[in-house]
Amino acid sequence: MPPWFREFLACPDCQAALASEVPGSRCQCGFMVPAGSPPDLRPQRPAVRTLPVRVGSAAHEELAATLVERPAITYGGPAAERDSSELFSAAAAWLRPGGRLLDLGCGPRDQAGPAGHYGLAYAGVDFTSDAADLRADAHAIPFREGTFDAVLSYAVFEHLYHPHLAAVEVARVLKPGGVFFGAVSLGEPFHDSYFHHSALGILSVLGGAGLRTVRLWPSYDTLHALSTMGRYPKAQRLLIEAVYRFGTAFPFLAPRKYFRWSAREKAVDELHRAASVCFVAER
């Protein structure tokens, strides 16, 4: 675990427990440092949180004012196991050498290389992964307010049982002017997921946490996701993929869309048909 982690933990008792490296240390906040690695700062007992909820939605208006173009790929660093070149390219304007990046739900910790390419101090946290620097819960991120300049969440929020709370936690640990970027499922089939997010849903979740969505774009198409991830017999998956490829090869079969729609209308339509949606938001 990088030594700078301890300095920014929200709980002083957790800092002391990690510094002592005494297995089984537990503090009053409910976190525990068990034997082994990575350190485990997941809450050990239930907690109650109250969130203010804004009644009424301006998501349609916010979508109309949000950039929906796919970013140009400017990233030229090492390739990650999960391709993040578009994500880092879109967030590059916020990434400064010496900044700190939280990879929330880091999985195999494969985004450490891209973070290092920008000179960022990397913190990979995950609920279950043994590769993480720290085990933590996205609903109770164990860092102080304003610790990070950037937070990355790669295909994580669909797996969270309360994404609104997790977004509030992300906003809390971000510095003012910091960036939150990543991807979340929309049309992908069930894969141990709770909530999938449309573009309007993303705007609602992030806006409710005080984050301003800067850009949205589609990762790939829902039909392709159903053919590769769907729980269908192989013959059905092959047929779905064939339909997807046919529609991609002959877009003029939808003449009104192909000839009359503006570039933005087409981009928004692609966004609504996406298997997963990528986002960049600013605190």
Beta strands, then each sheet from edge to edge (+ up, - down):
strand 1: 25-26
strand 2: 32-33
strand 3: 100-104
strand 4: 121-126
strand 5: 134-135
strand 6: 148-154
strand 7: 174-185
strand 8: 212-221
strand 9: 274-282
sheet 1: 1+ 2-
sheet 2: 5+ 4+ 3+ 6+ 7+ 9- 8+
end
